[in-house]
Amino acid sequence: MSNRRTRRAWAAALRKHTRPGRVLHAEIRHDNACLIHSPARVCTCDPDRVLRDDDGKVLETVNGAGPFDPLEMRGATG
Ligand SMILES: [Zn+2]
């Protein structure tokens, strides 16, 4: 799948699991070499995205969606 399709799949997963009052945890697994860990705080890797509920249960896993953009998390906190 292309980055664009997988990014959409991730956004759809966030929307699907977002409920009023529900706590979701999005785990973005960056490479050790990713510049998100540098002062620049810019993602330069292709992280795995894992969405969990408040009990730590994995709801969705999306791979290959390209570099992480903080804006993509809008709506995830309900
Ligand atoms: Zn990264």
N, CA, C, O and the ligand as a Tripos MOL2 file, in Angstrom:
@<TRIPOS>MOLECULE
protein
  313   311    79     0     0
PROTEIN
NO_CHARGES

@<TRIPOS>ATOM
      1 N           0.8380   -1.2020    0.0000 N.3       1 MET1
      2 CA          0.0000    0.0000    0.0000 C.3       1 MET1
      3 C           0.8710    1.2500    0.0000 C.2       1 MET1
      4 O           1.9830    1.2380    0.5290 O.2       1 MET1
      5 N           0.3710    2.3120   -0.5860 N.am      2 SER2
      6 CA          1.0920    3.5780   -0.6040 C.3       2 SER2
      7 C           0.9950    4.2530    0.7510 C.2       2 SER2
      8 O           0.1260    3.9240    1.5580 O.2       2 SER2
      9 N           1.9010    5.2110    1.0010 N.am      3 ASN3
     10 CA          1.8340    5.9870    2.2330 C.3       3 ASN3
     11 C           0.4610    6.6220    2.4050 C.2       3 ASN3
     12 O          -0.1090    6.6380    3.4960 O.2       3 ASN3
     13 N          -0.0480    7.1390    1.3020 N.am      4 ARG4
     14 CA         -1.3050    7.8690    1.3780 C.3       4 ARG4
     15 C          -2.4390    6.9600    1.8360 C.2       4 ARG4
     16 O          -3.2570    7.3440    2.6720 O.2       4 ARG4
     17 N          -2.4780    5.7730    1.2900 N.am      5 ARG5
     18 CA         -3.5360    4.8510    1.6850 C.3       5 ARG5
     19 C          -3.3890    4.4150    3.1310 C.2       5 ARG5
     20 O          -4.3730    4.3300    3.8670 O.2       5 ARG5
     21 N          -2.1500    4.1360    3.5360 N.am      6 THR6
     22 CA         -1.9590    3.6830    4.9040 C.3       6 THR6
     23 C          -2.1990    4.8210    5.8930 C.2       6 THR6
     24 O          -2.6850    4.5980    7.0020 O.2       6 THR6
     25 N          -1.8520    6.0530    5.4760 N.am      7 ARG7
     26 CA         -2.1470    7.2000    6.3540 C.3       7 ARG7
     27 C          -3.6420    7.3370    6.5510 C.2       7 ARG7
     28 O          -4.1140    7.6410    7.6460 O.2       7 ARG7
     29 N          -4.3780    7.1110    5.4830 N.am      8 ARG8
     30 CA         -5.8320    7.1780    5.5940 C.3       8 ARG8
     31 C          -6.3720    6.0630    6.4770 C.2       8 ARG8
     32 O          -7.3120    6.2580    7.2480 O.2       8 ARG8
     33 N          -5.7580    4.8880    6.3490 N.am      9 ALA9
     34 CA         -6.1860    3.7580    7.1800 C.3       9 ALA9
     35 C          -5.9700    4.0780    8.6560 C.2       9 ALA9
     36 O          -6.8010    3.7370    9.4990 O.2       9 ALA9
     37 N          -4.8460    4.7390    8.9680 N.am     10 TRP10
     38 CA         -4.5560    5.1230   10.3480 C.3      10 TRP10
     39 C          -5.5700    6.1620   10.8310 C.2      10 TRP10
     40 O          -6.0960    6.0480   11.9380 O.2      10 TRP10
     41 N          -5.8440    7.1750   10.0040 N.am     11 ALA11
     42 CA         -6.8170    8.2080   10.3850 C.3      11 ALA11
     43 C          -8.1870    7.5750   10.6030 C.2      11 ALA11
     44 O          -8.9070    7.9520   11.5270 O.2      11 ALA11
     45 N          -8.5440    6.6220    9.7580 N.am     12 ALA12
     46 CA         -9.8320    5.9490    9.8920 C.3      12 ALA12
     47 C          -9.8750    5.1320   11.1750 C.2      12 ALA12
     48 O         -10.9120    5.0670   11.8360 O.2      12 ALA12
     49 N          -8.7530    4.5050   11.5340 N.am     13 ALA13
     50 CA         -8.6860    3.7180   12.7700 C.3      13 ALA13
     51 C          -8.8860    4.6220   13.9820 C.2      13 ALA13
     52 O          -9.5920    4.2640   14.9250 O.2      13 ALA13
     53 N          -8.2530    5.8060   13.9490 N.am     14 LEU14
     54 CA         -8.4150    6.7490   15.0550 C.3      14 LEU14
     55 C          -9.8810    7.1610   15.1960 C.2      14 LEU14
     56 O         -10.4450    7.1760   16.2900 O.2      14 LEU14
     57 N         -10.4780    7.4960   14.0400 N.am     15 ARG15
     58 CA        -11.8810    7.9200   14.0780 C.3      15 ARG15
     59 C         -12.7800    6.8000   14.5790 C.2      15 ARG15
     60 O         -13.6850    7.0210   15.3840 O.2      15 ARG15
     61 N         -12.5150    5.5920   14.0870 N.am     16 LYS16
     62 CA        -13.3650    4.4530   14.3960 C.3      16 LYS16
     63 C         -13.3950    4.1660   15.8900 C.2      16 LYS16
     64 O         -14.4390    3.8260   16.4460 O.2      16 LYS16
     65 N         -12.2380    4.3060   16.5360 N.am     17 HIS17
     66 CA        -12.1520    3.9170   17.9420 C.3      17 HIS17
     67 C         -12.3680    5.0710   18.9050 C.2      17 HIS17
     68 O         -12.4700    4.8610   20.1140 O.2      17 HIS17
     69 N         -12.4400    6.2910   18.3800 N.am     18 THR18
     70 CA        -12.6490    7.4450   19.2490 C.3      18 THR18
     71 C         -14.1030    7.5000   19.7020 C.2      18 THR18
     72 O         -15.0250    7.4980   18.8860 O.2      18 THR18
     73 N         -14.2900    7.5490   21.0240 N.am     19 ARG19
     74 CA        -15.6190    7.7000   21.6090 C.3      19 ARG19
     75 C         -15.5180    8.7530   22.6980 C.2      19 ARG19
     76 O         -14.4640    8.9310   23.3080 O.2      19 ARG19
     77 N         -16.6300    9.4550   22.9400 N.am     20 PRO20
     78 CA        -16.6060   10.4080   24.0590 C.3      20 PRO20
     79 C         -16.2450    9.6920   25.3590 C.2      20 PRO20
     80 O         -16.8400    8.6700   25.7010 O.2      20 PRO20
     81 N         -15.2890   10.2260   26.0630 N.am     21 GLY21
     82 CA        -14.9080    9.6480   27.3420 C.3      21 GLY21
     83 C         -13.9660    8.4690   27.2650 C.2      21 GLY21
     84 O         -13.5130    7.9740   28.2970 O.2      21 GLY21
     85 N         -13.6590    8.0060   26.0590 N.am     22 ARG22
     86 CA        -12.7670    6.8640   25.9160 C.3      22 ARG22
     87 C         -11.3270    7.3460   25.7980 C.2      22 ARG22
     88 O         -11.0460    8.3220   25.1020 O.2      22 ARG22
     89 N         -10.4290    6.6660   26.4740 N.am     23 VAL23
     90 CA         -9.0200    7.0250   26.4140 C.3      23 VAL23
     91 C          -8.2980    6.0860   25.4570 C.2      23 VAL23
     92 O          -8.3240    4.8660   25.6180 O.2      23 VAL23
     93 N          -7.6530    6.6810   24.4590 N.am     24 LEU24
     94 CA         -6.8720    5.9000   23.5010 C.3      24 LEU24
     95 C          -5.4050    6.2630   23.6340 C.2      24 LEU24
     96 O          -5.0590    7.3980   23.9590 O.2      24 LEU24
     97 N          -4.5580    5.2950   23.3810 N.am     25 HIS25
     98 CA         -3.1230    5.5490   23.4010 C.3      25 HIS25
     99 C          -2.5400    5.1830   22.0450 C.2      25 HIS25
    100 O          -2.5970    4.0260   21.6250 O.2      25 HIS25
    101 N          -1.9870    6.1600   21.3730 N.am     26 ALA26
    102 CA         -1.3380    5.9010   20.0920 C.3      26 ALA26
    103 C           0.1590    5.8080   20.3350 C.2      26 ALA26
    104 O           0.7960    6.7470   20.8130 O.2      26 ALA26
    105 N           0.6990    4.6480   19.9890 N.am     27 GLU27
    106 CA          2.1220    4.4210   20.1730 C.3      27 GLU27
    107 C           2.7860    4.5200   18.8060 C.2      27 GLU27
    108 O           2.4770    3.7500   17.8960 O.2      27 GLU27
    109 N           3.6900    5.4660   18.6750 N.am     28 ILE28
    110 CA          4.3950    5.6610   17.4120 C.3      28 ILE28
    111 C           5.8100    5.1260   17.6180 C.2      28 ILE28
    112 O           6.5960    5.6980   18.3730 O.2      28 ILE28
    113 N           6.1200    4.0400   16.9480 N.am     29 ARG29
    114 CA          7.4080    3.3760   17.1530 C.3      29 ARG29
    115 C           8.4340    3.8730   16.1450 C.2      29 ARG29
    116 O           8.5460    3.3360   15.0430 O.2      29 ARG29
    117 N           9.1750    4.8960   16.5290 N.am     30 HIS30
    118 CA         10.1830    5.4750   15.6500 C.3      30 HIS30
    119 C          11.4570    4.6340   15.6510 C.2      30 HIS30
    120 O          11.7660    3.9460   16.6240 O.2      30 HIS30
    121 N          12.1820    4.7040   14.5490 N.am     31 ASP31
    122 CA         13.5210    4.1170   14.4960 C.3      31 ASP31
    123 C          14.4190    4.8440   15.4950 C.2      31 ASP31
    124 O          14.1910    6.0090   15.8230 O.2      31 ASP31
    125 N          15.4330    4.1430   15.9660 N.am     32 ASN32
    126 CA         16.3840    4.7980   16.8750 C.3      32 ASN32
    127 C          17.0700    5.9760   16.1890 C.2      32 ASN32
    128 O          17.4430    6.9470   16.8480 O.2      32 ASN32
    129 N          17.2360    5.8960   14.8770 N.am     33 ALA33
    130 CA         17.9440    6.9380   14.1370 C.3      33 ALA33
    131 C          17.0330    8.1010   13.7550 C.2      33 ALA33
    132 O          17.5010    9.0830   13.1780 O.2      33 ALA33
    133 N          15.7490    8.0080   14.0640 N.am     34 CYS34
    134 CA         14.8030    9.0560   13.6650 C.3      34 CYS34
    135 C          15.1480   10.3770   14.3450 C.2      34 CYS34
    136 O          15.5260   10.4030   15.5160 O.2      34 CYS34
    137 N          15.0150   11.4680   13.6050 N.am     35 LEU35
    138 CA         15.3360   12.7920   14.1580 C.3      35 LEU35
    139 C          14.2530   13.3220   15.0990 C.2      35 LEU35
    140 O          14.3740   14.4290   15.6250 O.2      35 LEU35
    141 N          13.1830   12.5250   15.3130 N.am     36 ILE36
    142 CA         12.1990   12.9070   16.3340 C.3      36 ILE36
    143 C          12.8730   12.9280   17.7090 C.2      36 ILE36
    144 O          12.4340   13.6340   18.6170 O.2      36 ILE36
    145 N          13.9490   12.1420   17.8470 N.am     37 HIS37
    146 CA         14.6830   12.0820   19.1150 C.3      37 HIS37
    147 C          15.7100   13.2100   19.2260 C.2      37 HIS37
    148 O          16.3500   13.3630   20.2670 O.2      37 HIS37
    149 N          15.8690   13.9870   18.1790 N.am     38 SER38
    150 CA         16.8300   15.0930   18.1800 C.3      38 SER38
    151 C          16.1090   16.3800   18.5690 C.2      38 SER38
    152 O          14.8810   16.3940   18.6460 O.2      38 SER38
    153 N          16.8490   17.4590   18.8150 N.am     39 PRO39
    154 CA         16.1920   18.7430   19.1220 C.3      39 PRO39
    155 C          15.2640   19.2150   18.0120 C.2      39 PRO39
    156 O          14.3500   19.9960   18.2740 O.2      39 PRO39
    157 N          15.4710   18.7670   16.7970 N.am     40 ALA40
    158 CA         14.6230   19.1940   15.6850 C.3      40 ALA40
    159 C          13.1940   18.6510   15.8260 C.2      40 ALA40
    160 O          12.2420   19.2680   15.3470 O.2      40 ALA40
    161 N          13.0500   17.4860   16.4910 N.am     41 ARG41
    162 CA         11.7380   16.8790   16.7280 C.3      41 ARG41
    163 C          10.9570   16.6520   15.4310 C.2      41 ARG41
    164 O           9.7380   16.8180   15.3880 O.2      41 ARG41
    165 N          11.6580   16.2810   14.4100 N.am     42 VAL42
    166 CA         11.0050   16.0130   13.1300 C.3      42 VAL42
    167 C          11.1920   14.5390   12.7960 C.2      42 VAL42
    168 O          12.3060   14.0160   12.8400 O.2      42 VAL42
    169 N          10.1040   13.8860   12.4670 N.am     43 CYS43
    170 CA         10.1850   12.4650   12.1400 C.3      43 CYS43
    171 C          10.7710   12.2710   10.7510 C.2      43 CYS43
    172 O          10.2970   12.8480    9.7720 O.2      43 CYS43
    173 N          11.8050   11.4550   10.6840 N.am     44 THR44
    174 CA         12.4380   11.1500    9.4030 C.3      44 THR44
    175 C          12.4120    9.6520    9.1210 C.2      44 THR44
    176 O          13.0860    9.1790    8.2050 O.2      44 THR44
    177 N          11.6520    8.9190    9.8890 N.am     45 CYS45
    178 CA         11.5900    7.4690    9.6770 C.3      45 CYS45
    179 C          10.1910    7.0800    9.1880 C.2      45 CYS45
    180 O           9.3880    7.9380    8.8210 O.2      45 CYS45
    181 N           9.9240    5.8030    9.1890 N.am     46 ASP46
    182 CA          8.6280    5.2820    8.7720 C.3      46 ASP46
    183 C           8.1110    4.4390    9.9360 C.2      46 ASP46
    184 O           8.1800    3.2100    9.9000 O.2      46 ASP46
    185 N           7.5910    5.1080   10.9700 N.am     47 PRO47
    186 CA          7.2740    4.3810   12.2010 C.3      47 PRO47
    187 C           6.0640    3.4640   12.0730 C.2      47 PRO47
    188 O           5.1710    3.6940   11.2580 O.2      47 PRO47
    189 N           6.0590    2.4080   12.9070 N.am     48 ASP48
    190 CA          4.8430    1.6240   13.0740 C.3      48 ASP48
    191 C           3.9250    2.4000   14.0050 C.2      48 ASP48
    192 O           4.3750    2.9720   14.9980 O.2      48 ASP48
    193 N           2.6480    2.4160   13.6840 N.am     49 ARG49
    194 CA          1.6660    3.0910   14.5230 C.3      49 ARG49
    195 C           0.7820    2.0390   15.1710 C.2      49 ARG49
    196 O           0.1840    1.2130   14.4810 O.2      49 ARG49
    197 N           0.7000    2.0680   16.5000 N.am     50 VAL50
    198 CA         -0.1010    1.1000   17.2430 C.3      50 VAL50
    199 C          -1.1070    1.8620   18.0990 C.2      50 VAL50
    200 O          -0.7390    2.7380   18.8810 O.2      50 VAL50
    201 N          -2.3690    1.5150   17.9400 N.am     51 LEU51
    202 CA         -3.4240    2.1620   18.7140 C.3      51 LEU51
    203 C          -3.9030    1.1980   19.7940 C.2      51 LEU51
    204 O          -4.2910    0.0680   19.5000 O.2      51 LEU51
    205 N          -3.8720    1.6550   21.0460 N.am     52 ARG52
    206 CA         -4.2870    0.8170   22.1750 C.3      52 ARG52
    207 C          -5.4110    1.4920   22.9460 C.2      52 ARG52
    208 O          -5.5550    2.7140   22.9270 O.2      52 ARG52
    209 N          -6.2100    0.6610   23.6300 N.am     53 ASP53
    210 CA         -7.1990    1.2320   24.5420 C.3      53 ASP53
    211 C          -6.5480    1.4430   25.9060 C.2      53 ASP53
    212 O          -5.3520    1.2070   26.0790 O.2      53 ASP53
    213 N          -7.3540    1.8910   26.8760 N.am     54 ASP54
    214 CA         -6.7830    2.2630   28.1650 C.3      54 ASP54
    215 C          -6.2820    1.0470   28.9440 C.2      54 ASP54
    216 O          -5.5210    1.2010   29.9000 O.2      54 ASP54
    217 N          -6.6980   -0.1560   28.5500 N.am     55 ASP55
    218 CA         -6.1990   -1.3710   29.1980 C.3      55 ASP55
    219 C          -4.9500   -1.9050   28.5120 C.2      55 ASP55
    220 O          -4.4100   -2.9390   28.9060 O.2      55 ASP55
    221 N          -4.4940   -1.1950   27.4820 N.am     56 GLY56
    222 CA         -3.3010   -1.6300   26.7790 C.3      56 GLY56
    223 C          -3.5670   -2.6350   25.6730 C.2      56 GLY56
    224 O          -2.6310   -3.1550   25.0660 O.2      56 GLY56
    225 N          -4.8420   -2.9140   25.4060 N.am     57 LYS57
    226 CA         -5.1980   -3.8470   24.3400 C.3      57 LYS57
    227 C          -4.9600   -3.1840   22.9850 C.2      57 LYS57
    228 O          -5.3480   -2.0350   22.7740 O.2      57 LYS57
    229 N          -4.3200   -3.9140   22.0700 N.am     58 VAL58
    230 CA         -4.0490   -3.3640   20.7430 C.3      58 VAL58
    231 C          -5.3250   -3.3740   19.9090 C.2      58 VAL58
    232 O          -5.9390   -4.4200   19.7030 O.2      58 VAL58
    233 N          -5.7150   -2.1900   19.4320 N.am     59 LEU59
    234 CA         -6.9140   -2.0510   18.6100 C.3      59 LEU59
    235 C          -6.5730   -2.0980   17.1270 C.2      59 LEU59
    236 O          -7.2690   -2.7390   16.3400 O.2      59 LEU59
    237 N          -5.5020   -1.4160   16.7570 N.am     60 GLU60
    238 CA         -5.1010   -1.3530   15.3490 C.3      60 GLU60
    239 C          -3.5870   -1.2370   15.2750 C.2      60 GLU60
    240 O          -2.9630   -0.6340   16.1470 O.2      60 GLU60
    241 N          -3.0060   -1.8050   14.2480 N.am     61 THR61
    242 CA         -1.5890   -1.5930   13.9560 C.3      61 THR61
    243 C          -1.4900   -1.2130   12.4880 C.2      61 THR61
    244 O          -2.0110   -1.9140   11.6210 O.2      61 THR61
    245 N          -0.8200   -0.1040   12.2130 N.am     62 VAL62
    246 CA         -0.6490    0.3580   10.8350 C.3      62 VAL62
    247 C           0.8490    0.5260   10.5730 C.2      62 VAL62
    248 O           1.5380    1.2470   11.2960 O.2      62 VAL62
    249 N           1.3310   -0.1350    9.5510 N.am     63 ASN63
    250 CA          2.7500   -0.0420    9.1860 C.3      63 ASN63
    251 C           2.8910    0.6380    7.8330 C.2      63 ASN63
    252 O           2.0100    0.5310    6.9800 O.2      63 ASN63
    253 N           3.9960    1.3310    7.6420 N.am     64 GLY64
    254 CA          4.3230    1.8580    6.3180 C.3      64 GLY64
    255 C           3.5480    3.0880    5.9160 C.2      64 GLY64
    256 O           3.3510    3.3330    4.7260 O.2      64 GLY64
    257 N           3.0940    3.8900    6.9100 N.am     65 ALA65
    258 CA          2.3290    5.1010    6.5780 C.3      65 ALA65
    259 C           3.2340    6.3160    6.4060 C.2      65 ALA65
    260 O           2.7370    7.4240    6.2040 O.2      65 ALA65
    261 N           4.5350    6.1350    6.4800 N.am     66 GLY66
    262 CA          5.4440    7.2520    6.2420 C.3      66 GLY66
    263 C           5.7480    8.0230    7.5120 C.2      66 GLY66
    264 O           5.2970    7.6560    8.5970 O.2      66 GLY66
    265 N           6.5230    9.1030    7.3700 N.am     67 PRO67
    266 CA          6.9420    9.8910    8.5330 C.3      67 PRO67
    267 C           5.7600   10.3880    9.3530 C.2      67 PRO67
    268 O           4.7080   10.7260    8.8110 O.2      67 PRO67
    269 N           5.9500   10.4290   10.6670 N.am     68 PHE68
    270 CA          4.9050   10.8480   11.5870 C.3      68 PHE68
    271 C           4.7190   12.3590   11.5640 C.2      68 PHE68
    272 O           5.6840   13.1180   11.6510 O.2      68 PHE68
    273 N           3.4560   12.7860   11.4440 N.am     69 ASP69
    274 CA          3.1030   14.2030   11.5040 C.3      69 ASP69
    275 C           2.2020   14.3900   12.7280 C.2      69 ASP69
    276 O           1.1420   13.7680   12.8000 O.2      69 ASP69
    277 N           2.6000   15.2390   13.6990 N.am     70 PRO70
    278 CA          1.7800   15.4020   14.9080 C.3      70 PRO70
    279 C           0.3300   15.7820   14.6100 C.2      70 PRO70
    280 O          -0.5690   15.4710   15.3900 O.2      70 PRO70
    281 N           0.1070   16.4500   13.4850 N.am     71 LEU71
    282 CA         -1.2540   16.8610   13.1520 C.3      71 LEU71
    283 C          -2.1690   15.6730   12.9040 C.2      71 LEU71
    284 O          -3.3900   15.7860   13.0160 O.2      71 LEU71
    285 N          -1.5830   14.5500   12.5700 N.am     72 GLU72
    286 CA         -2.4210   13.3920   12.2660 C.3      72 GLU72
    287 C          -3.1280   12.8690   13.5140 C.2      72 GLU72
    288 O          -4.0620   12.0740   13.4140 O.2      72 GLU72
    289 N          -2.6850   13.3120   14.6830 N.am     73 MET73
    290 CA         -3.2820   12.8540   15.9240 C.3      73 MET73
    291 C          -4.5120   13.6590   16.3320 C.2      73 MET73
    292 O          -5.1910   13.3110   17.2980 O.2      73 MET73
    293 N          -4.7990   14.7330   15.6000 N.am     74 ARG74
    294 CA         -5.9790   15.5080   15.9510 C.3      74 ARG74
    295 C          -7.2130   14.6290   15.8970 C.2      74 ARG74
    296 O          -7.4080   13.8840   14.9370 O.2      74 ARG74
    297 N          -8.0400   14.7100   16.9170 N.am     75 GLY75
    298 CA         -9.2390   13.8930   16.9500 C.3      75 GLY75
    299 C          -9.0460   12.6090   17.7310 C.2      75 GLY75
    300 O         -10.0220   11.9560   18.1000 O.2      75 GLY75
    301 N          -7.8110   12.2410   17.9860 N.am     76 ALA76
    302 CA         -7.5680   10.9820   18.6930 C.3      76 ALA76
    303 C          -7.8900   11.0920   20.1780 C.2      76 ALA76
    304 O          -8.1370   10.0800   20.8350 O.2      76 ALA76
    305 N          -7.8910   12.2960   20.7070 N.am     77 THR77
    306 CA         -8.1140   12.4550   22.1370 C.3      77 THR77
    307 C          -9.6030   12.6650   22.4550 C.2      77 THR77
    308 O          -9.9820   12.7270   23.6250 O.2      77 THR77
    309 N         -10.4390   12.7750   21.4250 N.am     78 GLY78
    310 CA        -11.8730   12.9200   21.6220 C.3      78 GLY78
    311 C         -12.2250   14.2060   22.3320 C.2      78 GLY78
    312 O         -13.4020   14.4760   22.5730 O.2      78 GLY78
    313 ZN         10.2310    8.8180   13.2220 Zn       79 ZN79
@<TRIPOS>BOND
     1     1     2 1
     2     2     3 1
     3     3     4 2
     4     3     5 am
     5     5     6 1
     6     6     7 1
     7     7     8 2
     8     7     9 am
     9     9    10 1
    10    10    11 1
    11    11    12 2
    12    11    13 am
    13    13    14 1
    14    14    15 1
    15    15    16 2
    16    15    17 am
    17    17    18 1
    18    18    19 1
    19    19    20 2
    20    19    21 am
    21    21    22 1
    22    22    23 1
    23    23    24 2
    24    23    25 am
    25    25    26 1
    26    26    27 1
    27    27    28 2
    28    27    29 am
    29    29    30 1
    30    30    31 1
    31    31    32 2
    32    31    33 am
    33    33    34 1
    34    34    35 1
    35    35    36 2
    36    35    37 am
    37    37    38 1
    38    38    39 1
    39    39    40 2
    40    39    41 am
    41    41    42 1
    42    42    43 1
    43    43    44 2
    44    43    45 am
    45    45    46 1
    46    46    47 1
    47    47    48 2
    48    47    49 am
    49    49    50 1
    50    50    51 1
    51    51    52 2
    52    51    53 am
    53    53    54 1
    54    54    55 1
    55    55    56 2
    56    55    57 am
    57    57    58 1
    58    58    59 1
    59    59    60 2
    60    59    61 am
    61    61    62 1
    62    62    63 1
    63    63    64 2
    64    63    65 am
    65    65    66 1
    66    66    67 1
    67    67    68 2
    68    67    69 am
    69    69    70 1
    70    70    71 1
    71    71    72 2
    72    71    73 am
    73    73    74 1
    74    74    75 1
    75    75    76 2
    76    75    77 am
    77    77    78 1
    78    78    79 1
    79    79    80 2
    80    79    81 am
    81    81    82 1
    82    82    83 1
    83    83    84 2
    84    83    85 am
    85    85    86 1
    86    86    87 1
    87    87    88 2
    88    87    89 am
    89    89    90 1
    90    90    91 1
    91    91    92 2
    92    91    93 am
    93    93    94 1
    94    94    95 1
    95    95    96 2
    96    95    97 am
    97    97    98 1
    98    98    99 1
    99    99   100 2
   100    99   101 am
   101   101   102 1
   102   102   103 1
   103   103   104 2
   104   103   105 am
   105   105   106 1
   106   106   107 1
   107   107   108 2
   108   107   109 am
   109   109   110 1
   110   110   111 1
   111   111   112 2
   112   111   113 am
   113   113   114 1
   114   114   115 1
   115   115   116 2
   116   115   117 am
   117   117   118 1
   118   118   119 1
   119   119   120 2
   120   119   121 am
   121   121   122 1
   122   122   123 1
   123   123   124 2
   124   123   125 am
   125   125   126 1
   126   126   127 1
   127   127   128 2
   128   127   129 am
   129   129   130 1
   130   130   131 1
   131   131   132 2
   132   131   133 am
   133   133   134 1
   134   134   135 1
   135   135   136 2
   136   135   137 am
   137   137   138 1
   138   138   139 1
   139   139   140 2
   140   139   141 am
   141   141   142 1
   142   142   143 1
   143   143   144 2
   144   143   145 am
   145   145   146 1
   146   146   147 1
   147   147   148 2
   148   147   149 am
   149   149   150 1
   150   150   151 1
   151   151   152 2
   152   151   153 am
   153   153   154 1
   154   154   155 1
   155   155   156 2
   156   155   157 am
   157   157   158 1
   158   158   159 1
   159   159   160 2
   160   159   161 am
   161   161   162 1
   162   162   163 1
   163   163   164 2
   164   163   165 am
   165   165   166 1
   166   166   167 1
   167   167   168 2
   168   167   169 am
   169   169   170 1
   170   170   171 1
   171   171   172 2
   172   171   173 am
   173   173   174 1
   174   174   175 1
   175   175   176 2
   176   175   177 am
   177   177   178 1
   178   178   179 1
   179   179   180 2
   180   179   181 am
   181   181   182 1
   182   182   183 1
   183   183   184 2
   184   183   185 am
   185   185   186 1
   186   186   187 1
   187   187   188 2
   188   187   189 am
   189   189   190 1
   190   190   191 1
   191   191   192 2
   192   191   193 am
   193   193   194 1
   194   194   195 1
   195   195   196 2
   196   195   197 am
   197   197   198 1
   198   198   199 1
   199   199   200 2
   200   199   201 am
   201   201   202 1
   202   202   203 1
   203   203   204 2
   204   203   205 am
   205   205   206 1
   206   206   207 1
   207   207   208 2
   208   207   209 am
   209   209   210 1
   210   210   211 1
   211   211   212 2
   212   211   213 am
   213   213   214 1
   214   214   215 1
   215   215   216 2
   216   215   217 am
   217   217   218 1
   218   218   219 1
   219   219   220 2
   220   219   221 am
   221   221   222 1
   222   222   223 1
   223   223   224 2
   224   223   225 am
   225   225   226 1
   226   226   227 1
   227   227   228 2
   228   227   229 am
   229   229   230 1
   230   230   231 1
   231   231   232 2
   232   231   233 am
   233   233   234 1
   234   234   235 1
   235   235   236 2
   236   235   237 am
   237   237   238 1
   238   238   239 1
   239   239   240 2
   240   239   241 am
   241   241   242 1
   242   242   243 1
   243   243   244 2
   244   243   245 am
   245   245   246 1
   246   246   247 1
   247   247   248 2
   248   247   249 am
   249   249   250 1
   250   250   251 1
   251   251   252 2
   252   251   253 am
   253   253   254 1
   254   254   255 1
   255   255   256 2
   256   255   257 am
   257   257   258 1
   258   258   259 1
   259   259   260 2
   260   259   261 am
   261   261   262 1
   262   262   263 1
   263   263   264 2
   264   263   265 am
   265   265   266 1
   266   266   267 1
   267   267   268 2
   268   267   269 am
   269   269   270 1
   270   270   271 1
   271   271   272 2
   272   271   273 am
   273   273   274 1
   274   274   275 1
   275   275   276 2
   276   275   277 am
   277   277   278 1
   278   278   279 1
   279   279   280 2
   280   279   281 am
   281   281   282 1
   282   282   283 1
   283   283   284 2
   284   283   285 am
   285   285   286 1
   286   286   287 1
   287   287   288 2
   288   287   289 am
   289   289   290 1
   290   290   291 1
   291   291   292 2
   292   291   293 am
   293   293   294 1
   294   294   295 1
   295   295   296 2
   296   295   297 am
   297   297   298 1
   298   298   299 1
   299   299   300 2
   300   299   301 am
   301   301   302 1
   302   302   303 1
   303   303   304 2
   304   303   305 am
   305   305   306 1
   306   306   307 1
   307   307   308 2
   308   307   309 am
   309   309   310 1
   310   310   311 1
   311   311   312 2
@<TRIPOS>SUBSTRUCTURE
     1 MET1         2 RESIDUE 1 A MET
     2 SER2         6 RESIDUE 1 A SER
     3 ASN3        10 RESIDUE 1 A ASN
     4 ARG4        14 RESIDUE 1 A ARG
     5 ARG5        18 RESIDUE 1 A ARG
     6 THR6        22 RESIDUE 1 A THR
     7 ARG7        26 RESIDUE 1 A ARG
     8 ARG8        30 RESIDUE 1 A ARG
     9 ALA9        34 RESIDUE 1 A ALA
    10 TRP10       38 RESIDUE 1 A TRP
    11 ALA11       42 RESIDUE 1 A ALA
    12 ALA12       46 RESIDUE 1 A ALA
    13 ALA13       50 RESIDUE 1 A ALA
    14 LEU14       54 RESIDUE 1 A LEU
    15 ARG15       58 RESIDUE 1 A ARG
    16 LYS16       62 RESIDUE 1 A LYS
    17 HIS17       66 RESIDUE 1 A HIS
    18 THR18       70 RESIDUE 1 A THR
    19 ARG19       74 RESIDUE 1 A ARG
    20 PRO20       78 RESIDUE 1 A PRO
    21 GLY21       82 RESIDUE 1 A GLY
    22 ARG22       86 RESIDUE 1 A ARG
    23 VAL23       90 RESIDUE 1 A VAL
    24 LEU24       94 RESIDUE 1 A LEU
    25 HIS25       98 RESIDUE 1 A HIS
    26 ALA26      102 RESIDUE 1 A ALA
    27 GLU27      106 RESIDUE 1 A GLU
    28 ILE28      110 RESIDUE 1 A ILE
    29 ARG29      114 RESIDUE 1 A ARG
    30 HIS30      118 RESIDUE 1 A HIS
    31 ASP31      122 RESIDUE 1 A ASP
    32 ASN32      126 RESIDUE 1 A ASN
    33 ALA33      130 RESIDUE 1 A ALA
    34 CYS34      134 RESIDUE 1 A CYS
    35 LEU35      138 RESIDUE 1 A LEU
    36 ILE36      142 RESIDUE 1 A ILE
    37 HIS37      146 RESIDUE 1 A HIS
    38 SER38      150 RESIDUE 1 A SER
    39 PRO39      154 RESIDUE 1 A PRO
    40 ALA40      158 RESIDUE 1 A ALA
    41 ARG41      162 RESIDUE 1 A ARG
    42 VAL42      166 RESIDUE 1 A VAL
    43 CYS43      170 RESIDUE 1 A CYS
    44 THR44      174 RESIDUE 1 A THR
    45 CYS45      178 RESIDUE 1 A CYS
    46 ASP46      182 RESIDUE 1 A ASP
    47 PRO47      186 RESIDUE 1 A PRO
    48 ASP48      190 RESIDUE 1 A ASP
    49 ARG49      194 RESIDUE 1 A ARG
    50 VAL50      198 RESIDUE 1 A VAL
    51 LEU51      202 RESIDUE 1 A LEU
    52 ARG52      206 RESIDUE 1 A ARG
    53 ASP53      210 RESIDUE 1 A ASP
    54 ASP54      214 RESIDUE 1 A ASP
    55 ASP55      218 RESIDUE 1 A ASP
    56 GLY56      222 RESIDUE 1 A GLY
    57 LYS57      226 RESIDUE 1 A LYS
    58 VAL58      230 RESIDUE 1 A VAL
    59 LEU59      234 RESIDUE 1 A LEU
    60 GLU60      238 RESIDUE 1 A GLU
    61 THR61      242 RESIDUE 1 A THR
    62 VAL62      246 RESIDUE 1 A VAL
    63 ASN63      250 RESIDUE 1 A ASN
    64 GLY64      254 RESIDUE 1 A GLY
    65 ALA65      258 RESIDUE 1 A ALA
    66 GLY66      262 RESIDUE 1 A GLY
    67 PRO67      266 RESIDUE 1 A PRO
    68 PHE68      270 RESIDUE 1 A PHE
    69 ASP69      274 RESIDUE 1 A ASP
    70 PRO70      278 RESIDUE 1 A PRO
    71 LEU71      282 RESIDUE 1 A LEU
    72 GLU72      286 RESIDUE 1 A GLU
    73 MET73      290 RESIDUE 1 A MET
    74 ARG74      294 RESIDUE 1 A ARG
    75 GLY75      298 RESIDUE 1 A GLY
    76 ALA76      302 RESIDUE 1 A ALA
    77 THR77      306 RESIDUE 1 A THR
    78 GLY78      310 RESIDUE 1 A GLY
    79 ZN79       313 GROUP 0 **** ****
